[in-house]
């Protein structure tokens, strides 16, 4: 049980009782890394289920995920207190694409919203939303404020040792938000960066242990972060001159609106950018390489953008009109949407590189 693993302050007991008594629908948990947010969430879920409440636990800590793999927001719905330690299979996940919200604020907010709504669809009477330890600076302030605004929680529980997150709380409090400030557990543990990396590797390794190669036709797929398959393919005869044809040999080109996609095996520094922009009347060129796509983490979703699972790209072969993934998602018949992430994952779960695969030039 939670009490056996960590000290539970009396204030936590009081907070749990108030959530049950006041029939709170959504509760948001905020605190820095190592403050005990995850332990508090488990404790609250345990108390709620002991009170015969169906509780949803939305885990939006994309770097140190409890339910589901890293780079996703996970959901687990609990009906009984004895199931709180069952972290094997989440009720649902929603792909974000990075293990840090920086650069993925919109995706993070959309994922949290989707999982909160799914929690209630699955019968939860109250949903507890855990957050990342990302609390410092203007970006963190914007993210947390809009998360509060989007979820409209009846109660926000803030874990702090002193006043380290007051800059996140006071603005929302002035608009009428109800905030309960609680002390951190005396034995809360903040993982080192090395421990955090190891934890993510173990989570990824566990997720991919049943993965295998899956190949899909590009014709049925949508790539929201890229125009692949949405525009007009450019054939060599449509290029401005022989010099361009020579430089662009073996580079796939596709035009969509004011954008031109250039897909090559490796980064091509000799790409005649200005001539192509002028000739095709585009304002930007998107350059993607197959080399950088290899092992890229991706989210695999159905036509309603519900995440079926995650995968790592093995290859995107335009000549064969297909893309292949390493993924535990067995049935890709319903796969419609592929979201690019920002890191490469080896098959053993190691994060080999963080990158932006889409270059605008």
C-alpha positions as YAML, in Angstrom:
chain: A
units: angstrom
residues:
- id: 1
  name: UNK
  ca: [0.00, 0.00, 0.00]
- id: 2
  name: UNK
  ca: [1.06, 3.61, -0.42]
- id: 3
  name: UNK
  ca: [1.46, 4.19, 3.33]
- id: 4
  name: UNK
  ca: [4.02, 1.40, 3.57]
- id: 5
  name: UNK
  ca: [6.28, 2.87, 0.90]
- id: 6
  name: UNK
  ca: [6.41, 6.55, 1.86]
- id: 7
  name: UNK
  ca: [5.42, 8.90, 4.65]
- id: 8
  name: UNK
  ca: [1.92, 10.29, 4.14]
- id: 9
  name: UNK
  ca: [1.45, 13.73, 5.73]
- id: 10
  name: UNK
  ca: [-1.79, 14.23, 7.65]
- id: 11
  name: UNK
  ca: [-2.69, 16.99, 5.20]
- id: 12
  name: UNK
  ca: [-2.86, 14.41, 2.40]
- id: 13
  name: UNK
  ca: [-5.46, 12.43, 4.35]
- id: 14
  name: UNK
  ca: [-7.51, 15.60, 4.81]
- id: 15
  name: UNK
  ca: [-7.21, 16.44, 1.10]
- id: 16
  name: UNK
  ca: [-8.45, 12.99, 0.07]
- id: 17
  name: UNK
  ca: [-11.44, 13.28, 2.39]
- id: 18
  name: UNK
  ca: [-12.33, 16.71, 0.97]
- id: 19
  name: UNK
  ca: [-12.24, 15.42, -2.61]
- id: 20
  name: UNK
  ca: [-14.69, 12.68, -1.71]
- id: 21
  name: UNK
  ca: [-16.92, 14.91, 0.40]
- id: 22
  name: UNK
  ca: [-17.10, 17.77, -2.13]
- id: 23
  name: UNK
  ca: [-17.66, 15.42, -5.09]
- id: 24
  name: UNK
  ca: [-14.81, 16.94, -7.10]
- id: 25
  name: UNK
  ca: [-14.89, 15.95, -10.78]
- id: 26
  name: UNK
  ca: [-11.38, 16.97, -11.92]
- id: 27
  name: UNK
  ca: [-8.31, 17.49, -9.71]
- id: 28
  name: UNK
  ca: [-4.97, 18.74, -11.08]
- id: 29
  name: UNK
  ca: [-1.72, 17.94, -9.22]
- id: 30
  name: UNK
  ca: [1.20, 20.39, -9.57]
- id: 31
  name: UNK
  ca: [4.71, 20.31, -8.10]
- id: 32
  name: UNK
  ca: [8.37, 20.26, -9.01]
- id: 33
  name: UNK
  ca: [10.17, 17.04, -9.84]
- id: 34
  name: UNK
  ca: [10.69, 14.88, -6.77]
- id: 35
  name: UNK
  ca: [7.92, 16.53, -4.77]
- id: 36
  name: UNK
  ca: [5.89, 13.32, -4.56]
- id: 37
  name: UNK
  ca: [3.19, 14.05, -7.18]
- id: 38
  name: UNK
  ca: [2.96, 10.45, -8.39]
- id: 39
  name: UNK
  ca: [2.78, 9.09, -4.86]
- id: 40
  name: UNK
  ca: [0.06, 11.60, -4.01]
- id: 41
  name: UNK
  ca: [-1.90, 10.61, -7.12]
- id: 42
  name: UNK
  ca: [-1.73, 6.92, -6.20]
- id: 43
  name: UNK
  ca: [-2.72, 7.73, -2.63]
- id: 44
  name: UNK
  ca: [-5.73, 9.77, -3.77]
- id: 45
  name: UNK
  ca: [-6.84, 7.06, -6.22]
- id: 46
  name: UNK
  ca: [-6.54, 4.47, -3.47]
- id: 47
  name: UNK
  ca: [-8.68, 6.57, -1.11]
- id: 48
  name: UNK
  ca: [-11.25, 7.30, -3.81]
- id: 49
  name: UNK
  ca: [-11.65, 3.65, -4.78]
- id: 50
  name: UNK
  ca: [-11.88, 2.66, -1.11]
- id: 51
  name: UNK
  ca: [-14.81, 5.09, -0.96]
- id: 52
  name: UNK
  ca: [-16.33, 3.19, -3.93]
- id: 53
  name: UNK
  ca: [-15.55, 5.93, -6.43]
- id: 54
  name: UNK
  ca: [-14.44, 5.03, -9.94]
- id: 55
  name: UNK
  ca: [-11.23, 7.07, -10.39]
- id: 56
  name: UNK
  ca: [-9.36, 8.03, -13.54]
- id: 57
  name: UNK
  ca: [-5.64, 8.76, -13.33]
- id: 58
  name: UNK
  ca: [-4.28, 10.88, -16.21]
- id: 59
  name: UNK
  ca: [-0.49, 10.71, -16.24]
- id: 60
  name: UNK
  ca: [0.83, 13.68, -18.22]
- id: 61
  name: UNK
  ca: [4.44, 13.41, -17.02]
- id: 62
  name: UNK
  ca: [5.76, 12.60, -20.50]
- id: 63
  name: UNK
  ca: [9.35, 12.17, -19.26]
- id: 64
  name: UNK
  ca: [8.72, 9.87, -16.27]
- id: 65
  name: UNK
  ca: [5.49, 8.20, -17.25]
- id: 66
  name: UNK
  ca: [3.67, 5.86, -14.89]
- id: 67
  name: UNK
  ca: [1.13, 4.46, -17.35]
- id: 68
  name: UNK
  ca: [2.22, 3.76, -20.91]
- id: 69
  name: UNK
  ca: [5.52, 4.58, -22.59]
- id: 70
  name: UNK
  ca: [7.38, 7.91, -22.30]
- id: 71
  name: UNK
  ca: [6.46, 10.69, -24.77]
- id: 72
  name: UNK
  ca: [2.77, 9.88, -24.26]
- id: 73
  name: UNK
  ca: [0.03, 10.95, -21.88]
- id: 74
  name: UNK
  ca: [-1.44, 7.83, -20.28]
- id: 75
  name: UNK
  ca: [-4.78, 7.03, -18.66]
- id: 76
  name: UNK
  ca: [-5.71, 4.30, -16.21]
- id: 77
  name: UNK
  ca: [-9.22, 3.93, -14.81]
- id: 78
  name: UNK
  ca: [-9.50, 2.23, -11.41]
- id: 79
  name: UNK
  ca: [-12.56, 0.62, -9.85]
- id: 80
  name: UNK
  ca: [-10.91, -1.12, -6.88]
- id: 81
  name: UNK
  ca: [-8.09, 0.01, -4.54]
- id: 82
  name: UNK
  ca: [-6.11, -3.22, -4.91]
- id: 83
  name: UNK
  ca: [-5.50, -2.46, -8.60]
- id: 84
  name: UNK
  ca: [-3.60, 0.81, -8.01]
- id: 85
  name: UNK
  ca: [-0.23, -0.90, -8.59]
- id: 86
  name: UNK
  ca: [-1.29, -2.48, -11.86]
- id: 87
  name: UNK
  ca: [0.75, -0.35, -14.27]
- id: 88
  name: UNK
  ca: [1.08, -2.94, -17.03]
- id: 89
  name: UNK
  ca: [-1.63, -1.93, -19.48]
- id: 90
  name: UNK
  ca: [-3.03, 1.62, -19.56]
- id: 91
  name: UNK
  ca: [-6.67, 2.17, -20.40]
- id: 92
  name: UNK
  ca: [-5.55, 4.52, -23.20]
- id: 93
  name: UNK
  ca: [-2.56, 6.60, -24.31]
- id: 94
  name: UNK
  ca: [-2.19, 9.73, -26.45]
- id: 95
  name: UNK
  ca: [1.04, 10.44, -28.30]
- id: 96
  name: UNK
  ca: [2.92, 13.71, -27.61]
- id: 97
  name: UNK
  ca: [6.26, 13.03, -29.29]
- id: 98
  name: UNK
  ca: [8.84, 14.23, -26.79]
- id: 99
  name: UNK
  ca: [9.90, 13.48, -23.22]
- id: 100
  name: UNK
  ca: [9.76, 17.19, -22.42]
- id: 101
  name: UNK
  ca: [6.88, 19.58, -23.16]
- id: 102
  name: UNK
  ca: [9.26, 22.18, -24.64]
- id: 103
  name: UNK
  ca: [8.44, 22.56, -28.31]
- id: 104
  name: UNK
  ca: [5.38, 20.32, -27.87]
- id: 105
  name: UNK
  ca: [3.04, 22.51, -25.83]
- id: 106
  name: UNK
  ca: [0.09, 22.14, -28.20]
- id: 107
  name: UNK
  ca: [0.52, 18.37, -28.45]
- id: 108
  name: UNK
  ca: [0.78, 18.11, -24.66]
- id: 109
  name: UNK
  ca: [-2.39, 20.09, -24.05]
- id: 110
  name: UNK
  ca: [-4.31, 18.16, -26.72]
- id: 111
  name: UNK
  ca: [-3.18, 14.84, -25.22]
- id: 112
  name: UNK
  ca: [-4.17, 15.80, -21.66]
- id: 113
  name: UNK
  ca: [-7.58, 16.99, -22.86]
- id: 114
  name: UNK
  ca: [-8.13, 13.79, -24.86]
- id: 115
  name: UNK
  ca: [-7.23, 11.54, -21.92]
- id: 116
  name: UNK
  ca: [-9.37, 13.51, -19.44]
- id: 117
  name: UNK
  ca: [-12.37, 13.17, -21.77]
- id: 118
  name: UNK
  ca: [-11.63, 9.46, -22.26]
- id: 119
  name: UNK
  ca: [-11.50, 9.03, -18.48]
- id: 120
  name: UNK
  ca: [-15.12, 10.11, -18.19]
- id: 121
  name: UNK
  ca: [-16.14, 8.05, -21.22]
- id: 122
  name: UNK
  ca: [-14.72, 5.06, -19.35]
- id: 123
  name: UNK
  ca: [-16.95, 5.78, -16.35]
- id: 124
  name: UNK
  ca: [-14.66, 7.72, -14.01]
- id: 125
  name: UNK
  ca: [-16.51, 9.78, -11.41]
- id: 126
  name: UNK
  ca: [-13.39, 11.80, -10.61]
- id: 127
  name: UNK
  ca: [-10.20, 12.25, -12.63]
- id: 128
  name: UNK
  ca: [-6.80, 12.96, -11.06]
- id: 129
  name: UNK
  ca: [-4.37, 14.63, -13.48]
- id: 130
  name: UNK
  ca: [-0.65, 14.32, -12.72]
- id: 131
  name: UNK
  ca: [1.73, 16.81, -14.38]
- id: 132
  name: UNK
  ca: [5.42, 17.14, -15.21]
- id: 133
  name: UNK
  ca: [7.92, 18.79, -12.87]
- id: 134
  name: UNK
  ca: [8.37, 21.52, -15.51]
- id: 135
  name: UNK
  ca: [7.61, 24.57, -13.33]
- id: 136
  name: UNK
  ca: [10.26, 27.24, -13.97]
- id: 137
  name: UNK
  ca: [10.22, 30.04, -16.52]
- id: 138
  name: UNK
  ca: [7.65, 31.67, -18.79]
- id: 139
  name: UNK
  ca: [7.02, 28.59, -20.96]
- id: 140
  name: UNK
  ca: [6.16, 26.48, -17.91]
- id: 141
  name: UNK
  ca: [3.86, 29.23, -16.67]
- id: 142
  name: UNK
  ca: [2.03, 29.41, -20.00]
- id: 143
  name: UNK
  ca: [1.69, 25.62, -20.21]
- id: 144
  name: UNK
  ca: [0.38, 25.21, -16.68]
- id: 145
  name: UNK
  ca: [-2.02, 28.16, -16.99]
- id: 146
  name: UNK
  ca: [-3.58, 26.86, -20.19]
- id: 147
  name: UNK
  ca: [-3.75, 23.34, -18.78]
- id: 148
  name: UNK
  ca: [-5.74, 24.75, -15.86]
- id: 149
  name: UNK
  ca: [-7.89, 26.81, -18.21]
- id: 150
  name: UNK
  ca: [-8.56, 23.85, -20.49]
- id: 151
  name: UNK
  ca: [-9.43, 21.31, -17.79]
- id: 152
  name: UNK
  ca: [-11.31, 23.72, -15.50]
- id: 153
  name: UNK
  ca: [-10.48, 21.59, -12.43]
- id: 154
  name: UNK
  ca: [-12.67, 22.03, -9.36]
- id: 155
  name: UNK
  ca: [-9.55, 21.63, -7.25]
- id: 156
  name: UNK
  ca: [-5.81, 22.13, -7.85]
- id: 157
  name: UNK
  ca: [-3.48, 20.47, -5.37]
- id: 158
  name: UNK
  ca: [-0.05, 22.10, -5.19]
- id: 159
  name: UNK
  ca: [2.87, 20.24, -3.61]
- id: 160
  name: UNK
  ca: [5.69, 22.53, -2.55]
- id: 161
  name: UNK
  ca: [8.46, 22.59, 0.03]
- id: 162
  name: UNK
  ca: [8.36, 26.39, 0.33]
- id: 163
  name: UNK
  ca: [6.89, 28.73, -2.28]
- id: 164
  name: UNK
  ca: [8.57, 27.44, -5.46]
- id: 165
  name: UNK
  ca: [5.37, 27.24, -7.52]
- id: 166
  name: UNK
  ca: [3.55, 30.29, -6.24]
- id: 167
  name: UNK
  ca: [4.28, 32.05, -9.56]
- id: 168
  name: UNK
  ca: [2.09, 29.39, -11.22]
- id: 169
  name: UNK
  ca: [-0.67, 29.51, -8.63]
- id: 170
  name: UNK
  ca: [-1.40, 33.11, -7.75]
- id: 171
  name: UNK
  ca: [-2.52, 34.21, -11.21]
- id: 172
  name: UNK
  ca: [-5.00, 31.35, -11.48]
- id: 173
  name: UNK
  ca: [-6.16, 31.91, -7.90]
- id: 174
  name: UNK
  ca: [-7.01, 35.52, -8.71]
- id: 175
  name: UNK
  ca: [-9.44, 34.29, -11.39]
- id: 176
  name: UNK
  ca: [-11.34, 32.16, -8.88]
- id: 177
  name: UNK
  ca: [-9.45, 28.88, -9.08]
- id: 178
  name: UNK
  ca: [-9.52, 26.76, -5.91]
- id: 179
  name: UNK
  ca: [-6.04, 25.72, -4.82]
- id: 180
  name: UNK
  ca: [-5.08, 23.42, -1.97]
- id: 181
  name: UNK
  ca: [-1.44, 23.75, -0.91]
- id: 182
  name: UNK
  ca: [0.06, 20.61, 0.59]
- id: 183
  name: UNK
  ca: [3.52, 19.78, 1.95]
- id: 184
  name: UNK
  ca: [5.79, 17.37, 0.14]
- id: 185
  name: UNK
  ca: [6.33, 13.99, 1.71]
- id: 186
  name: UNK
  ca: [9.44, 13.95, 3.90]
- id: 187
  name: UNK
  ca: [10.80, 10.99, 1.94]
- id: 188
  name: UNK
  ca: [9.99, 12.16, -1.59]
- id: 189
  name: UNK
  ca: [12.86, 11.30, -3.92]
- id: 190
  name: UNK
  ca: [14.09, 13.34, -6.89]
- id: 191
  name: UNK
  ca: [15.68, 11.12, -9.53]
- id: 192
  name: UNK
  ca: [18.98, 12.18, -11.08]
- id: 193
  name: UNK
  ca: [19.18, 12.77, -14.84]
- id: 194
  name: UNK
  ca: [20.94, 9.42, -15.23]
- id: 195
  name: UNK
  ca: [18.20, 7.67, -13.26]
- id: 196
  name: UNK
  ca: [15.54, 9.39, -15.36]
- id: 197
  name: UNK
  ca: [17.19, 8.23, -18.61]
- id: 198
  name: UNK
  ca: [17.48, 4.68, -17.27]
- id: 199
  name: UNK
  ca: [13.83, 4.72, -16.20]
- id: 200
  name: UNK
  ca: [12.72, 5.85, -19.69]
- id: 201
  name: UNK
  ca: [14.86, 3.18, -21.36]
- id: 202
  name: UNK
  ca: [13.29, 0.49, -19.20]
- id: 203
  name: UNK
  ca: [9.79, 1.79, -19.99]
- id: 204
  name: UNK
  ca: [10.51, 1.89, -23.74]
- id: 205
  name: UNK
  ca: [12.15, -1.56, -23.63]
- id: 206
  name: UNK
  ca: [9.13, -3.01, -21.86]
- id: 207
  name: UNK
  ca: [6.76, -1.40, -24.37]
- id: 208
  name: UNK
  ca: [8.66, -2.65, -27.43]
- id: 209
  name: UNK
  ca: [9.33, -6.18, -26.17]
- id: 210
  name: UNK
  ca: [6.62, -7.65, -28.45]
- id: 211
  name: UNK
  ca: [7.27, -5.29, -31.36]
- id: 212
  name: UNK
  ca: [7.84, -6.44, -34.92]
- id: 213
  name: UNK
  ca: [8.09, -4.93, -38.39]
- id: 214
  name: UNK
  ca: [4.84, -3.63, -39.86]
- id: 215
  name: UNK
  ca: [4.60, -2.18, -43.38]
- id: 216
  name: UNK
  ca: [1.85, 0.18, -44.59]
- id: 217
  name: UNK
  ca: [0.97, 1.86, -47.88]
- id: 218
  name: UNK
  ca: [1.55, 5.62, -47.91]
- id: 219
  name: UNK
  ca: [-1.73, 6.08, -49.78]
- id: 220
  name: UNK
  ca: [-3.80, 5.44, -46.64]
- id: 221
  name: UNK
  ca: [-1.74, 7.60, -44.25]
- id: 222
  name: UNK
  ca: [-1.80, 11.22, -43.14]
- id: 223
  name: UNK
  ca: [1.27, 12.98, -41.68]
- id: 224
  name: UNK
  ca: [-0.01, 16.09, -39.85]
- id: 225
  name: UNK
  ca: [3.46, 17.59, -39.41]
- id: 226
  name: UNK
  ca: [4.40, 17.10, -43.07]
- id: 227
  name: UNK
  ca: [2.83, 17.34, -46.55]
- id: 228
  name: UNK
  ca: [3.86, 13.85, -47.70]
- id: 229
  name: UNK
  ca: [1.14, 12.50, -49.95]
- id: 230
  name: UNK
  ca: [-1.03, 15.62, -49.91]
- id: 231
  name: UNK
  ca: [0.40, 17.51, -52.87]
- id: 232
  name: UNK
  ca: [1.48, 17.12, -56.48]
- id: 233
  name: UNK
  ca: [4.51, 14.97, -57.24]
- id: 234
  name: UNK
  ca: [7.15, 16.84, -59.28]
- id: 235
  name: UNK
  ca: [8.65, 14.78, -62.11]
- id: 236
  name: UNK
  ca: [12.13, 15.57, -63.54]
- id: 237
  name: UNK
  ca: [10.68, 17.08, -66.71]
- id: 238
  name: UNK
  ca: [8.97, 19.78, -64.63]
- id: 239
  name: UNK
  ca: [12.24, 21.07, -63.15]
- id: 240
  name: UNK
  ca: [13.57, 24.39, -64.48]
- id: 241
  name: UNK
  ca: [16.76, 23.18, -66.23]
- id: 242
  name: UNK
  ca: [19.34, 20.42, -66.63]
- id: 243
  name: UNK
  ca: [21.43, 21.75, -63.73]
- id: 244
  name: UNK
  ca: [18.47, 21.34, -61.35]
- id: 245
  name: UNK
  ca: [17.72, 17.90, -62.74]
- id: 246
  name: UNK
  ca: [21.31, 16.86, -62.05]
- id: 247
  name: UNK
  ca: [21.36, 18.26, -58.49]
- id: 248
  name: UNK
  ca: [17.95, 16.83, -57.67]
- id: 249
  name: UNK
  ca: [18.57, 13.37, -59.05]
- id: 250
  name: UNK
  ca: [17.10, 10.77, -56.64]
- id: 251
  name: UNK
  ca: [15.37, 13.47, -54.56]
- id: 252
  name: UNK
  ca: [11.61, 13.19, -54.27]
- id: 253
  name: UNK
  ca: [9.76, 16.50, -54.72]
- id: 254
  name: UNK
  ca: [6.14, 17.27, -53.93]
- id: 255
  name: UNK
  ca: [4.35, 20.62, -53.99]
- id: 256
  name: UNK
  ca: [1.40, 21.52, -51.81]
- id: 257
  name: UNK
  ca: [0.19, 25.12, -51.73]
- id: 258
  name: UNK
  ca: [3.09, 27.40, -50.79]
- id: 259
  name: UNK
  ca: [5.33, 24.52, -49.67]
- id: 260
  name: UNK
  ca: [7.68, 22.23, -51.55]
- id: 261
  name: UNK
  ca: [8.75, 18.94, -49.98]
- id: 262
  name: UNK
  ca: [12.22, 17.58, -50.73]
- id: 263
  name: UNK
  ca: [12.85, 14.04, -49.50]
- id: 264
  name: UNK
  ca: [16.40, 12.73, -49.93]
- id: 265
  name: UNK
  ca: [18.48, 9.87, -48.55]
- id: 266
  name: UNK
  ca: [20.83, 12.28, -46.76]
- id: 267
  name: UNK
  ca: [20.96, 16.04, -46.25]
- id: 268
  name: UNK
  ca: [21.75, 17.71, -49.58]
- id: 269
  name: UNK
  ca: [23.67, 20.97, -49.18]
- id: 270
  name: UNK
  ca: [23.57, 21.66, -52.94]
- id: 271
  name: UNK
  ca: [19.78, 21.95, -53.06]
- id: 272
  name: UNK
  ca: [19.04, 25.02, -55.27]
- id: 273
  name: UNK
  ca: [16.68, 26.54, -52.73]
- id: 274
  name: UNK
  ca: [16.06, 30.01, -54.18]
- id: 275
  name: UNK
  ca: [15.68, 28.77, -57.76]
- id: 276
  name: UNK
  ca: [13.12, 26.18, -56.67]
- id: 277
  name: UNK
  ca: [11.19, 28.73, -54.61]
- id: 278
  name: UNK
  ca: [11.04, 31.14, -57.52]
- id: 279
  name: UNK
  ca: [10.23, 28.56, -60.17]
- id: 280
  name: UNK
  ca: [7.46, 26.81, -58.20]
- id: 281
  name: UNK
  ca: [6.20, 29.96, -56.48]
- id: 282
  name: UNK
  ca: [6.58, 28.59, -52.95]
- id: 283
  name: UNK
  ca: [7.61, 30.40, -49.79]
- id: 284
  name: UNK
  ca: [9.30, 27.48, -48.06]
- id: 285
  name: UNK
  ca: [10.95, 24.14, -48.77]
- id: 286
  name: UNK
  ca: [10.60, 21.26, -46.33]
- id: 287
  name: UNK
  ca: [13.69, 19.06, -46.36]
- id: 288
  name: UNK
  ca: [13.46, 15.56, -44.85]
- id: 289
  name: UNK
  ca: [16.02, 12.76, -45.06]
- id: 290
  name: UNK
  ca: [15.40, 9.02, -44.90]
- id: 291
  name: UNK
  ca: [18.55, 8.69, -42.79]
- id: 292
  name: UNK
  ca: [17.11, 10.93, -40.07]
- id: 293
  name: UNK
  ca: [13.71, 9.22, -40.23]
- id: 294
  name: UNK
  ca: [15.25, 5.85, -39.34]
- id: 295
  name: UNK
  ca: [14.35, 4.93, -35.73]
- id: 296
  name: UNK
  ca: [12.31, 8.11, -35.31]
- id: 297
  name: UNK
  ca: [9.64, 7.73, -32.63]
- id: 298
  name: UNK
  ca: [6.13, 8.08, -34.06]
- id: 299
  name: UNK
  ca: [2.58, 7.98, -32.81]
- id: 300
  name: UNK
  ca: [0.23, 5.67, -34.70]
- id: 301
  name: UNK
  ca: [-3.41, 6.79, -34.64]
- id: 302
  name: UNK
  ca: [-6.74, 5.87, -36.20]
- id: 303
  name: UNK
  ca: [-8.90, 8.18, -38.31]
- id: 304
  name: UNK
  ca: [-10.32, 9.76, -35.13]
- id: 305
  name: UNK
  ca: [-6.76, 10.50, -33.95]
- id: 306
  name: UNK
  ca: [-6.99, 7.98, -31.11]
- id: 307
  name: UNK
  ca: [-3.51, 6.61, -30.45]
- id: 308
  name: UNK
  ca: [-3.26, 2.93, -31.29]
- id: 309
  name: UNK
  ca: [0.32, 2.80, -30.05]
- id: 310
  name: UNK
  ca: [3.79, 4.10, -30.79]
- id: 311
  name: UNK
  ca: [6.52, 2.86, -33.06]
- id: 312
  name: UNK
  ca: [9.92, 3.61, -34.57]
- id: 313
  name: UNK
  ca: [10.32, 4.15, -38.30]
- id: 314
  name: UNK
  ca: [12.38, 1.48, -40.04]
- id: 315
  name: UNK
  ca: [12.21, 3.07, -43.49]
- id: 316
  name: UNK
  ca: [10.12, 5.34, -45.69]
- id: 317
  name: UNK
  ca: [10.45, 4.15, -49.28]
- id: 318
  name: UNK
  ca: [8.81, 6.52, -51.77]
- id: 319
  name: UNK
  ca: [9.73, 4.28, -54.73]
- id: 320
  name: UNK
  ca: [7.66, 1.46, -53.21]
- id: 321
  name: UNK
  ca: [5.05, 3.87, -51.81]
- id: 322
  name: UNK
  ca: [5.36, 2.37, -48.34]
- id: 323
  name: UNK
  ca: [6.59, 3.00, -44.81]
- id: 324
  name: UNK
  ca: [7.61, 0.40, -42.25]
- id: 325
  name: UNK
  ca: [7.60, 0.61, -38.47]
- id: 326
  name: UNK
  ca: [8.94, -1.34, -35.51]
- id: 327
  name: UNK
  ca: [5.88, -1.48, -33.26]
- id: 328
  name: UNK
  ca: [3.86, -3.74, -30.96]
- id: 329
  name: UNK
  ca: [0.68, -2.58, -32.74]
- id: 330
  name: UNK
  ca: [-0.31, -5.83, -34.44]
- id: 331
  name: UNK
  ca: [-3.27, -4.75, -36.53]
- id: 332
  name: UNK
  ca: [-2.57, -1.66, -38.61]
- id: 333
  name: UNK
  ca: [-5.75, -1.93, -40.67]
- id: 334
  name: UNK
  ca: [-7.19, 1.02, -38.75]
- id: 335
  name: UNK
  ca: [-3.97, 3.07, -38.88]
- id: 336
  name: UNK
  ca: [-4.61, 6.42, -40.59]
- id: 337
  name: UNK
  ca: [-2.46, 9.09, -38.92]
- id: 338
  name: UNK
  ca: [1.31, 9.11, -38.25]
- id: 339
  name: UNK
  ca: [2.69, 11.76, -35.90]
- id: 340
  name: UNK
  ca: [6.44, 12.44, -35.98]
- id: 341
  name: UNK
  ca: [8.20, 12.67, -32.62]
- id: 342
  name: UNK
  ca: [11.45, 14.42, -31.71]
- id: 343
  name: UNK
  ca: [13.70, 11.54, -30.68]
- id: 344
  name: UNK
  ca: [15.15, 8.34, -32.03]
- id: 345
  name: UNK
  ca: [14.57, 5.10, -30.18]
- id: 346
  name: UNK
  ca: [16.69, 1.98, -30.64]
- id: 347
  name: UNK
  ca: [14.94, -1.37, -30.50]
- id: 348
  name: UNK
  ca: [16.34, -1.99, -27.00]
- id: 349
  name: UNK
  ca: [14.66, 1.19, -25.72]
- id: 350
  name: UNK
  ca: [17.69, 3.48, -25.75]
- id: 351
  name: UNK
  ca: [17.20, 7.11, -26.80]
- id: 352
  name: UNK
  ca: [19.92, 7.56, -29.39]
- id: 353
  name: UNK
  ca: [19.25, 11.14, -30.50]
- id: 354
  name: UNK
  ca: [16.91, 14.09, -30.18]
- id: 355
  name: UNK
  ca: [16.21, 15.99, -33.36]
- id: 356
  name: UNK
  ca: [13.77, 17.88, -35.54]
- id: 357
  name: UNK
  ca: [13.45, 15.84, -38.71]
- id: 358
  name: UNK
  ca: [11.59, 18.55, -40.62]
- id: 359
  name: UNK
  ca: [13.75, 21.45, -41.83]
- id: 360
  name: UNK
  ca: [12.18, 24.55, -43.29]
- id: 361
  name: UNK
  ca: [14.61, 26.23, -45.66]
...
